Amino acid sequence: MHGPDLGFVHRFEPGTRAEAAPLLLLHGTGGNEDDLLPLGQRLAPGAPLLSPRGKVLENGMPRFFRRVAPGVFDEPDLRFQARQLADFIGAARRAYDLGDTAPVAVGLSNGANIAAALLLLFPGSLSGAVLFRPMVPLVPDPLPRLDGVPVLIAAGRQDPLVPPDHPRALADLLRSAGAVVTLHGTVGGHGLTREDLDLGQQWLQSLNVHR
């Protein structure tokens, strides 16, 4: 269902497992609030799903923050949009009575990059993250404290859009902040594969994160 005005056009699906931690679904460039709902249902059946639409348009395509060129991000806008999204998460947790546990982000491409930015800029806004095809969004100084926050990074070995050094650099950055990072290279390009789906589902099932 489309929810109340919390600053982002979004969808919320309450789920059927009361104990399941909510998933925050963050689409890629050109996506919307509907795109990742089937992915969320596949990765964590019965979990509450919160799916906002990015507010930045690039040639009419929604994104979560601006970029100057492919792979070159507008850092001031990234910081601004990450704050907006962190505020939305807090408002949605109250509006939908999502409990004391912050959501676990599931982000794809641009959505994975804004999820990584949330981890680095607003620790506590997420209790974990699944990052499909991410890059390093920014390097804050000082680094936050992410002690024990679980993160899965799924990189495509044949990805033509993400430089091959970025997933490992992001893993190293998050580990330096104290996160517990699983880095996995899947056989594929920028799009998701069955391997990604199975990996994400198994990883989420292994987490001890409940509402």
BAFIPA-440706 format. One record per atom (N, C-alpha, C): atom name; x, y, z; residue in one letter. Coordinates in steps of 0.02 Angstrom, whole numbers, padded with zeros to 5 digits, m for minus. Layout:
N
NODE  atom       u       v       w  type
NODE    CA       X       Y       Z     a
...
This chain:
211
NODE  atom       u       v       w  type
NODE     N   00042  m00060   00000     m
NODE    CA   00000   00000   00000     m
NODE     C   00044   00062   00000     m
NODE     N   00019   00115  m00032     h
NODE    CA   00051   00180  m00027     h
NODE     C   00033   00210   00040     h
NODE     N   00083   00239   00074     g
NODE    CA   00073   00262   00142     g
NODE     C   00064   00337   00146     g
NODE     N   00063   00363   00206     p
NODE    CA   00055   00435   00217     p
NODE     C   00116   00474   00193     p
NODE     N   00109   00539   00190     d
NODE    CA   00164   00582   00167     d
NODE     C   00217   00586   00221     d
NODE     N   00272   00551   00211     l
NODE    CA   00328   00551   00258     l
NODE     C   00390   00581   00226     l
NODE     N   00381   00618   00172     g
NODE    CA   00437   00649   00138     g
NODE     C   00459   00614   00074     g
NODE     N   00439   00551   00067     f
NODE    CA   00454   00512   00007     f
NODE     C   00390   00477  m00016     f
NODE     N   00378   00476  m00081     v
NODE    CA   00329   00428  m00108     v
NODE     C   00355   00358  m00091     v
NODE     N   00312   00316  m00065     h
NODE    CA   00337   00251  m00043     h
NODE     C   00280   00200  m00040     h
NODE     N   00300   00138  m00037     r
NODE    CA   00255   00082  m00024     r
NODE     C   00274   00049   00042     r
NODE     N   00223   00026   00078     f
NODE    CA   00236  m00012   00139     f
NODE     C   00193  m00075   00137     f
NODE     N   00225  m00132   00148     e
NODE    CA   00190  m00195   00154     e
NODE     C   00203  m00222   00224     e
NODE     N   00150  m00230   00265     p
NODE    CA   00161  m00245   00336     p
NODE     C   00191  m00313   00350     p
NODE     N   00186  m00360   00305     g
NODE    CA   00216  m00425   00317     g
NODE     C   00171  m00469   00360     g
NODE     N   00193  m00531   00368     t
NODE    CA   00153  m00581   00405     t
NODE     C   00191  m00610   00464     t
NODE     N   00255  m00594   00471     r
NODE    CA   00294  m00620   00528     r
NODE     C   00308  m00562   00575     r
NODE     N   00274  m00561   00632     a
NODE    CA   00279  m00504   00677     a
NODE     C   00350  m00494   00704     a
NODE     N   00388  m00548   00707     e
NODE    CA   00455  m00543   00736     e
NODE     C   00508  m00523   00685     e
NODE     N   00491  m00522   00621     a
NODE    CA   00541  m00510   00569     a
NODE     C   00561  m00437   00566     a
NODE     N   00626  m00425   00560     a
NODE    CA   00650  m00357   00552     a
NODE     C   00627  m00329   00485     a
NODE     N   00607  m00266   00481     p
NODE    CA   00586  m00237   00418     p
NODE     C   00643  m00229   00369     p
NODE     N   00627  m00233   00305     l
NODE    CA   00676  m00220   00252     l
NODE     C   00661  m00152   00222     l
NODE     N   00714  m00112   00212     l
NODE    CA   00710  m00049   00176     l
NODE     C   00735  m00063   00105     l
NODE     N   00692  m00058   00056     l
NODE    CA   00708  m00076  m00013     l
NODE     C   00725  m00013  m00053     l
NODE     N   00785  m00011  m00081     l
NODE    CA   00811   00049  m00114     l
NODE     C   00829   00032  m00187     l
NODE     N   00790   00058  m00233     h
NODE    CA   00795   00040  m00304     h
NODE     C   00856   00071  m00338     h
NODE     N   00869   00048  m00398     g
NODE    CA   00922   00076  m00439     g
NODE     C   00896   00133  m00482     g
NODE     N   00940   00162  m00522     t
NODE    CA   00921   00217  m00566     t
NODE     C   00864   00198  m00613     t
NODE     N   00812   00239  m00614     g
NODE    CA   00755   00225  m00657     g
NODE     C   00702   00182  m00626     g
NODE     N   00714   00159  m00564     g
NODE    CA   00665   00118  m00529     g
NODE     C   00614   00161  m00492     g
NODE     N   00571   00127  m00455     n
NODE    CA   00523   00162  m00413     n
NODE     C   00506   00120  m00352     n
NODE     N   00455   00143  m00315     e
NODE    CA   00439   00110  m00252     e
NODE     C   00410   00041  m00260     e
NODE     N   00391   00021  m00320     d
NODE    CA   00363  m00045  m00332     d
NODE     C   00416  m00097  m00352     d
NODE     N   00471  m00074  m00379     d
NODE    CA   00518  m00119  m00413     d
NODE     C   00544  m00176  m00370     d
NODE     N   00564  m00161  m00309     l
NODE    CA   00599  m00211  m00269     l
NODE     C   00554  m00249  m00221     l
NODE     N   00489  m00236  m00223     l
NODE    CA   00445  m00274  m00179     l
NODE     C   00449  m00349  m00190     l
NODE     N   00449  m00373  m00253     p
NODE    CA   00457  m00445  m00263     p
NODE     C   00524  m00471  m00237     p
NODE     N   00577  m00430  m00244     l
NODE    CA   00643  m00450  m00218     l
NODE     C   00640  m00457  m00142     l
NODE     N   00609  m00408  m00109     g
NODE    CA   00603  m00412  m00036     g
NODE     C   00565  m00473  m00014     g
NODE     N   00511  m00488  m00049     q
NODE    CA   00471  m00547  m00031     q
NODE     C   00510  m00611  m00042     q
NODE     N   00553  m00611  m00092     r
NODE    CA   00595  m00670  m00106     r
NODE     C   00650  m00678  m00054     r
NODE     N   00680  m00622  m00034     l
NODE    CA   00737  m00626   00012     l
NODE     C   00716  m00640   00083     l
NODE     N   00660  m00612   00104     a
NODE    CA   00638  m00619   00174     a
NODE     C   00563  m00627   00175     a
NODE     N   00537  m00686   00158     p
NODE    CA   00465  m00696   00156     p
NODE     C   00431  m00677   00222     p
NODE     N   00379  m00637   00217     g
NODE    CA   00341  m00619   00276     g
NODE     C   00367  m00559   00314     g
NODE     N   00424  m00531   00293     a
NODE    CA   00451  m00472   00328     a
NODE     C   00414  m00409   00306     a
NODE     N   00407  m00360   00351     p
NODE    CA   00380  m00295   00330     p
NODE     C   00427  m00263   00279     p
NODE     N   00398  m00231   00228     l
NODE    CA   00437  m00202   00174     l
NODE     C   00421  m00128   00169     l
NODE     N   00474  m00087   00169     l
NODE    CA   00468  m00015   00163     l
NODE     C   00508   00005   00102     l
NODE     N   00475   00035   00052     s
NODE    CA   00508   00047  m00012     s
NODE     C   00495   00118  m00036     s
NODE     N   00543   00164  m00026     p
NODE    CA   00534   00233  m00050     p
NODE     C   00558   00241  m00122     p
NODE     N   00534   00295  m00153     r
NODE    CA   00557   00314  m00220     r
NODE     C   00608   00371  m00213     r
NODE     N   00664   00365  m00247     g
NODE    CA   00713   00418  m00247     g
NODE     C   00684   00483  m00273     g
NODE     N   00706   00539  m00243     k
NODE    CA   00676   00604  m00259     k
NODE     C   00715   00643  m00311     k
NODE     N   00772   00619  m00333     v
NODE    CA   00812   00653  m00384     v
NODE     C   00797   00623  m00452     v
NODE     N   00787   00666  m00502     l
NODE    CA   00774   00642  m00570     l
NODE     C   00834   00654  m00614     l
NODE     N   00853   00603  m00651     e
NODE    CA   00906   00608  m00701     e
NODE     C   00876   00588  m00767     e
NODE     N   00865   00637  m00811     n
NODE    CA   00831   00624  m00875     n
NODE     C   00765   00589  m00864     n
NODE     N   00729   00610  m00812     g
NODE    CA   00664   00582  m00796     g
NODE     C   00666   00519  m00756     g
NODE     N   00725   00493  m00740     m
NODE    CA   00731   00430  m00704     m
NODE     C   00746   00443  m00630     m
NODE     N   00705   00415  m00585     p
NODE    CA   00718   00426  m00513     p
NODE     C   00784   00395  m00490     p
NODE     N   00818   00434  m00447     r
NODE    CA   00878   00412  m00413     r
NODE     C   00875   00438  m00341     r
NODE     N   00921   00414  m00300     f
NODE    CA   00922   00436  m00231     f
NODE     C   00970   00495  m00219     f
NODE     N   01015   00509  m00266     f
NODE    CA   01057   00568  m00262     f
NODE     C   01086   00582  m00332     f
NODE     N   01111   00644  m00340     r
NODE    CA   01137   00664  m00405     r
NODE     C   01207   00637  m00417     r
NODE     N   01224   00632  m00480     r
NODE    CA   01293   00617  m00499     r
NODE     C   01315   00666  m00552     r
NODE     N   01379   00680  m00553     v
NODE    CA   01408   00727  m00601     v
NODE     C   01419   00692  m00668     v
NODE     N   01439   00628  m00665     a
NODE    CA   01450   00586  m00723     a
NODE     C   01445   00514  m00698     a
NODE     N   01440   00465  m00742     p
NODE    CA   01438   00395  m00719     p
NODE     C   01497   00380  m00672     p
NODE     N   01481   00359  m00612     g
NODE    CA   01532   00342  m00563     g
NODE     C   01561   00401  m00526     g
NODE     N   01539   00463  m00541     v
NODE    CA   01563   00523  m00507     v
NODE     C   01503   00555  m00472     v
NODE     N   01504   00554  m00406     f
NODE    CA   01445   00573  m00368     f
NODE     C   01449   00646  m00344     f
NODE     N   01391   00677  m00339     d
NODE    CA   01385   00744  m00311     d
NODE     C   01382   00736  m00235     d
NODE     N   01440   00743  m00202     e
NODE    CA   01442   00727  m00131     e
NODE     C   01398   00772  m00088     e
NODE     N   01396   00838  m00099     p
NODE    CA   01349   00878  m00058     p
NODE     C   01277   00854  m00064     p
NODE     N   01255   00837  m00126     d
NODE    CA   01187   00813  m00134     d
NODE     C   01179   00744  m00102     d
NODE     N   01230   00702  m00108     l
NODE    CA   01228   00636  m00076     l
NODE     C   01218   00644   00000     l
NODE     N   01254   00689   00030     r
NODE    CA   01247   00699   00103     r
NODE     C   01177   00726   00119     r
NODE     N   01152   00772   00079     f
NODE    CA   01085   00800   00091     f
NODE     C   01032   00747   00084     f
NODE     N   01035   00708   00030     q
NODE    CA   00984   00657   00018     q
NODE     C   00988   00601   00069     q
NODE     N   01048   00584   00092     a
NODE    CA   01054   00533   00144     a
NODE     C   01021   00557   00208     a
NODE     N   01028   00620   00225     r
NODE    CA   00994   00647   00285     r
NODE     C   00918   00644   00276     r
NODE     N   00894   00662   00216     q
NODE    CA   00823   00657   00203     q
NODE     C   00797   00586   00211     q
NODE     N   00836   00539   00186     l
NODE    CA   00815   00469   00191     l
NODE     C   00818   00444   00263     l
NODE     N   00869   00464   00301     a
NODE    CA   00873   00445   00371     a
NODE     C   00813   00472   00410     a
NODE     N   00793   00534   00395     d
NODE    CA   00733   00562   00427     d
NODE     C   00671   00523   00408     d
NODE     N   00666   00503   00345     f
NODE    CA   00609   00462   00322     f
NODE     C   00607   00396   00360     f
NODE     N   00664   00364   00369     i
NODE    CA   00665   00300   00404     i
NODE     C   00637   00309   00475     i
NODE     N   00660   00361   00509     g
NODE    CA   00634   00373   00577     g
NODE     C   00560   00385   00578     g
NODE     N   00535   00426   00530     a
NODE    CA   00463   00440   00527     a
NODE     C   00423   00377   00511     a
NODE     N   00449   00336   00465     a
NODE    CA   00413   00275   00446     a
NODE     C   00412   00225   00504     a
NODE     N   00466   00220   00541     r
NODE    CA   00467   00174   00598     r
NODE     C   00413   00193   00648     r
NODE     N   00402   00258   00658     r
NODE    CA   00349   00280   00704     r
NODE     C   00280   00270   00673     r
NODE     N   00272   00289   00610     a
NODE    CA   00207   00286   00578     a
NODE     C   00181   00214   00571     a
NODE     N   00226   00168   00559     y
NODE    CA   00206   00098   00547     y
NODE     C   00221   00053   00607     y
NODE     N   00241   00082   00663     d
NODE    CA   00253   00045   00724     d
NODE     C   00299  m00015   00711     d
NODE     N   00359   00001   00685     l
NODE    CA   00406  m00050   00664     l
NODE     C   00452  m00075   00720     l
NODE     N   00440  m00052   00780     g
NODE    CA   00477  m00080   00837     g
NODE     C   00543  m00045   00848     g
NODE     N   00583  m00075   00891     d
NODE    CA   00645  m00044   00913     d
NODE     C   00704  m00058   00867     d
NODE     N   00696  m00104   00820     t
NODE    CA   00752  m00124   00777     t
NODE     C   00749  m00085   00712     t
NODE     N   00805  m00052   00695     a
NODE    CA   00809  m00016   00632     a
NODE     C   00804  m00065   00574     a
NODE     N   00781  m00043   00516     p
NODE    CA   00774  m00090   00459     p
NODE     C   00841  m00112   00432     p
NODE     N   00838  m00168   00397     v
NODE    CA   00895  m00192   00358     v
NODE     C   00885  m00168   00286     v
NODE     N   00933  m00131   00260     a
NODE    CA   00926  m00106   00192     a
NODE     C   00942  m00160   00141     a
NODE     N   00905  m00160   00086     v
NODE    CA   00921  m00200   00028     v
NODE     C   00924  m00151  m00030     v
NODE     N   00985  m00137  m00055     g
NODE    CA   00994  m00087  m00106     g
NODE     C   01025  m00116  m00169     g
NODE     N   01003  m00090  m00226     l
NODE    CA   01030  m00111  m00291     l
NODE     C   01060  m00051  m00326     l
NODE     N   01124  m00054  m00343     s
NODE    CA   01157  m00003  m00382     s
NODE     C   01153   00064  m00347     s
NODE     N   01117   00114  m00375     n
NODE    CA   01110   00178  m00341     n
NODE     C   01080   00171  m00272     n
NODE     N   01034   00124  m00265     g
NODE    CA   01005   00110  m00199     g
NODE     C   01055   00081  m00151     g
NODE     N   01101   00039  m00176     a
NODE    CA   01153   00012  m00133     a
NODE     C   01201   00067  m00111     a
NODE     N   01213   00115  m00156     n
NODE    CA   01259   00170  m00139     n
NODE     C   01230   00216  m00085     n
NODE     N   01165   00230  m00089     i
NODE    CA   01135   00272  m00037     i
NODE     C   01130   00233   00028     i
NODE     N   01121   00167   00025     a
NODE    CA   01121   00127   00086     a
NODE     C   01189   00129   00119     a
NODE     N   01243   00123   00079     a
NODE    CA   01310   00128   00107     a
NODE     C   01322   00196   00137     a
NODE     N   01295   00249   00105     a
NODE    CA   01302   00316   00132     a
NODE     C   01265   00323   00199     a
NODE     N   01207   00291   00205     l
NODE    CA   01171   00292   00269     l
NODE     C   01213   00260   00324     l
NODE     N   01244   00204   00308     l
NODE    CA   01287   00171   00358     l
NODE     C   01344   00217   00380     l
NODE     N   01374   00251   00332     l
NODE    CA   01434   00291   00346     l
NODE     C   01418   00359   00377     l
NODE     N   01359   00387   00362     l
NODE    CA   01342   00454   00385     l
NODE     C   01293   00454   00443     l
NODE     N   01250   00404   00447     f
NODE    CA   01198   00402   00497     f
NODE     C   01195   00333   00530     f
NODE     N   01249   00315   00565     p
NODE    CA   01250   00250   00600     p
NODE     C   01191   00247   00648     p
NODE     N   01159   00190   00649     g
NODE    CA   01098   00181   00689     g
NODE     C   01035   00185   00648     g
NODE     N   01039   00213   00588     s
NODE    CA   00980   00216   00545     s
NODE     C   00963   00148   00516     s
NODE     N   01013   00104   00510     l
NODE    CA   01004   00037   00484     l
NODE     C   01034  m00013   00533     l
NODE     N   01005  m00072   00536     s
NODE    CA   01034  m00125   00578     s
NODE     C   01076  m00174   00536     s
NODE     N   01078  m00163   00471     g
NODE    CA   01117  m00205   00426     g
NODE     C   01102  m00185   00355     g
NODE     N   01136  m00216   00308     a
NODE    CA   01125  m00198   00237     a
NODE     C   01147  m00253   00191     a
NODE     N   01107  m00263   00138     v
NODE    CA   01125  m00304   00081     v
NODE     C   01137  m00256   00023     v
NODE     N   01199  m00254  m00001     l
NODE    CA   01218  m00206  m00052     l
NODE     C   01234  m00243  m00117     l
NODE     N   01189  m00238  m00165     f
NODE    CA   01199  m00270  m00230     f
NODE     C   01230  m00218  m00278     f
NODE     N   01291  m00233  m00302     r
NODE    CA   01326  m00192  m00352     r
NODE     C   01342  m00121  m00327     r
NODE     N   01370  m00114  m00267     p
NODE    CA   01384  m00047  m00242     p
NODE     C   01452  m00021  m00264     p
NODE     N   01460   00045  m00256     m
NODE    CA   01524   00078  m00261     m
NODE     C   01538   00112  m00195     m
NODE     N   01597   00143  m00188     v
NODE    CA   01612   00182  m00129     v
NODE     C   01577   00250  m00138     v
NODE     N   01526   00266  m00096     p
NODE    CA   01490   00328  m00108     p
NODE     C   01529   00389  m00084     p
NODE     N   01564   00383  m00029     l
NODE    CA   01605   00437   00000     l
NODE     C   01646   00408   00056     l
NODE     N   01696   00445   00078     v
NODE    CA   01739   00423   00134     v
NODE     C   01735   00477   00187     v
NODE     N   01692   00468   00238     p
NODE    CA   01685   00520   00289     p
NODE     C   01746   00520   00336     p
NODE     N   01760   00578   00363     d
NODE    CA   01815   00586   00411     d
NODE     C   01789   00628   00469     d
NODE     N   01782   00599   00528     p
NODE    CA   01804   00532   00547     p
NODE     C   01753   00479   00525     p
NODE     N   01775   00417   00527     l
NODE    CA   01730   00361   00514     l
NODE     C   01681   00353   00572     l
NODE     N   01621   00328   00557     p
NODE    CA   01574   00314   00611     p
NODE     C   01593   00250   00648     p
NODE     N   01558   00236   00701     r
NODE    CA   01566   00172   00736     r
NODE     C   01509   00126   00716     r
NODE     N   01526   00074   00681     l
NODE    CA   01477   00025   00656     l
NODE     C   01489  m00042   00689     l
NODE     N   01506  m00041   00752     d
NODE    CA   01527  m00102   00787     d
NODE     C   01477  m00159   00778     d
NODE     N   01497  m00210   00740     g
NODE    CA   01458  m00270   00732     g
NODE     C   01401  m00266   00683     g
NODE     N   01391  m00209   00648     v
NODE    CA   01336  m00204   00600     v
NODE     C   01350  m00251   00541     v
NODE     N   01304  m00296   00525     p
NODE    CA   01317  m00344   00471     p
NODE     C   01302  m00315   00402     p
NODE     N   01347  m00326   00355     v
NODE    CA   01338  m00301   00287     v
NODE     C   01359  m00355   00238     v
NODE     N   01316  m00366   00188     l
NODE    CA   01332  m00411   00132     l
NODE     C   01342  m00368   00071     l
NODE     N   01400  m00376   00038     i
NODE    CA   01414  m00343  m00026     i
NODE     C   01417  m00396  m00080     i
NODE     N   01373  m00390  m00129     a
NODE    CA   01371  m00438  m00185     a
NODE     C   01392  m00401  m00248     a
NODE     N   01451  m00417  m00273     a
NODE    CA   01478  m00384  m00332     a
NODE     C   01472  m00432  m00392     a
NODE     N   01462  m00404  m00451     g
NODE    CA   01461  m00444  m00512     g
NODE     C   01530  m00445  m00544     g
NODE     N   01558  m00503  m00555     r
NODE    CA   01626  m00507  m00581     r
NODE     C   01631  m00479  m00652     r
NODE     N   01575  m00477  m00688     q
NODE    CA   01575  m00451  m00756     q
NODE     C   01537  m00385  m00760     q
NODE     N   01533  m00349  m00704     d
NODE    CA   01494  m00287  m00702     d
NODE     C   01529  m00233  m00742     d
NODE     N   01497  m00207  m00795     p
NODE    CA   01530  m00155  m00836     p
NODE     C   01525  m00085  m00806     p
NODE     N   01485  m00076  m00754     l
NODE    CA   01472  m00010  m00726     l
NODE     C   01510   00004  m00661     l
NODE     N   01526  m00047  m00624     v
NODE    CA   01560  m00039  m00560     v
NODE     C   01634  m00057  m00567     v
NODE     N   01680  m00010  m00556     p
NODE    CA   01751  m00027  m00560     p
NODE     C   01767  m00085  m00513     p
NODE     N   01808  m00133  m00534     p
NODE    CA   01818  m00194  m00495     p
NODE     C   01848  m00182  m00426     p
NODE     N   01882  m00126  m00416     d
NODE    CA   01913  m00114  m00351     d
NODE     C   01863  m00084  m00301     d
NODE     N   01806  m00060  m00323     h
NODE    CA   01760  m00026  m00278     h
NODE     C   01728  m00071  m00225     h
NODE     N   01702  m00130  m00243     p
NODE    CA   01671  m00171  m00191     p
NODE     C   01720  m00188  m00135     p
NODE     N   01782  m00206  m00151     r
NODE    CA   01830  m00222  m00099     r
NODE     C   01848  m00160  m00059     r
NODE     N   01856  m00102  m00093     a
NODE    CA   01871  m00041  m00057     a
NODE     C   01814  m00023  m00009     a
NODE     N   01752  m00033  m00030     l
NODE    CA   01695  m00019   00014     l
NODE     C   01695  m00068   00073     l
NODE     N   01710  m00131   00059     a
NODE    CA   01714  m00180   00114     a
NODE     C   01767  m00161   00164     a
NODE     N   01825  m00140   00140     d
NODE    CA   01879  m00120   00185     d
NODE     C   01859  m00058   00225     d
NODE     N   01825  m00011   00193     l
NODE    CA   01804   00050   00227     l
NODE     C   01754   00034   00283     l
NODE     N   01705  m00007   00268     l
NODE    CA   01655  m00025   00319     l
NODE     C   01686  m00066   00375     l
NODE     N   01733  m00110   00358     r
NODE    CA   01767  m00148   00411     r
NODE     C   01808  m00102   00455     r
NODE     N   01838  m00051   00425     s
NODE    CA   01877  m00003   00466     s
NODE     C   01833   00032   00516     s
NODE     N   01768   00039   00500     a
NODE    CA   01721   00070   00546     a
NODE     C   01691   00020   00596     a
NODE     N   01709  m00044   00588     g
NODE    CA   01687  m00095   00636     g
NODE     C   01632  m00140   00612     g
NODE     N   01608  m00131   00550     a
NODE    CA   01556  m00174   00524     a
NODE     C   01583  m00244   00510     a
NODE     N   01538  m00293   00512     v
NODE    CA   01554  m00362   00496     v
NODE     C   01532  m00373   00424     v
NODE     N   01579  m00375   00378     v
NODE    CA   01564  m00373   00306     v
NODE     C   01577  m00440   00274     v
NODE     N   01528  m00463   00235     t
NODE    CA   01536  m00521   00191     t
NODE     C   01539  m00495   00120     t
NODE     N   01595  m00507   00086     l
NODE    CA   01604  m00485   00017     l
NODE     C   01602  m00546  m00028     l
NODE     N   01557  m00544  m00077     h
NODE    CA   01549  m00602  m00121     h
NODE     C   01547  m00579  m00193     h
NODE     N   01586  m00611  m00235     g
NODE    CA   01584  m00598  m00307     g
NODE     C   01541  m00649  m00342     g
NODE     N   01488  m00627  m00375     t
NODE    CA   01443  m00672  m00410     t
NODE     C   01460  m00674  m00484     t
NODE     N   01441  m00728  m00516     v
NODE    CA   01451  m00734  m00588     v
NODE     C   01395  m00695  m00622     v
NODE     N   01412  m00639  m00652     g
NODE    CA   01361  m00599  m00684     g
NODE     C   01385  m00528  m00692     g
NODE     N   01340  m00486  m00719     g
NODE    CA   01356  m00416  m00732     g
NODE     C   01324  m00371  m00680     g
NODE     N   01291  m00318  m00704     h
NODE    CA   01262  m00269  m00658     h
NODE     C   01193  m00291  m00634     h
NODE     N   01160  m00333  m00672     g
NODE    CA   01094  m00357  m00652     g
NODE     C   01099  m00415  m00602     g
NODE     N   01044  m00427  m00568     l
NODE    CA   01043  m00480  m00518     l
NODE     C   01035  m00549  m00551     l
NODE     N   01064  m00598  m00519     t
NODE    CA   01060  m00667  m00543     t
NODE     C   01028  m00711  m00489     t
NODE     N   01014  m00772  m00506     r
NODE    CA   00987  m00820  m00458     r
NODE     C   01037  m00829  m00400     r
NODE     N   01102  m00827  m00415     e
NODE    CA   01153  m00833  m00364     e
NODE     C   01146  m00776  m00313     e
NODE     N   01133  m00714  m00337     d
NODE    CA   01123  m00658  m00292     d
NODE     C   01064  m00669  m00246     d
NODE     N   01009  m00693  m00275     l
NODE    CA   00948  m00703  m00236     l
NODE     C   00959  m00756  m00182     l
NODE     N   00990  m00811  m00201     d
NODE    CA   01002  m00864  m00152     d
NODE     C   01050  m00839  m00097     d
NODE     N   01102  m00803  m00118     l
NODE    CA   01151  m00777  m00071     l
NODE     C   01118  m00729  m00021     l
NODE     N   01078  m00682  m00048     g
NODE    CA   01045  m00633  m00004     g
NODE     C   00996  m00666   00044     g
NODE     N   00958  m00715   00020     q
NODE    CA   00910  m00749   00063     q
NODE     C   00945  m00787   00119     q
NODE     N   00998  m00824   00102     q
NODE    CA   01034  m00862   00153     q
NODE     C   01067  m00815   00204     q
NODE     N   01095  m00760   00180     w
NODE    CA   01128  m00713   00225     w
NODE     C   01078  m00682   00273     w
NODE     N   01020  m00661   00247     l
NODE    CA   00969  m00632   00291     l
NODE     C   00944  m00682   00342     l
NODE     N   00936  m00744   00321     q
NODE    CA   00913  m00795   00367     q
NODE     C   00963  m00807   00424     q
NODE     N   01026  m00795   00410     s
NODE    CA   01079  m00806   00460     s
NODE     C   01082  m00751   00512     s
NODE     N   01051  m00694   00499     l
NODE    CA   01056  m00638   00545     l
NODE     C   01013  m00650   00606     l
NODE     N   01036  m00625   00662     n
NODE    CA   00996  m00628   00723     n
NODE     C   00968  m00558   00736     n
NODE     N   00928  m00535   00688     v
NODE    CA   00899  m00468   00692     v
NODE     C   00823  m00476   00691     v
NODE     N   00791  m00455   00744     h
NODE    CA   00718  m00461   00751     h
NODE     C   00691  m00395   00776     h
NODE     N   00626  m00386   00765     r
NODE    CA   00593  m00326   00789     r
NODE     C   00587  m00328   00865     r
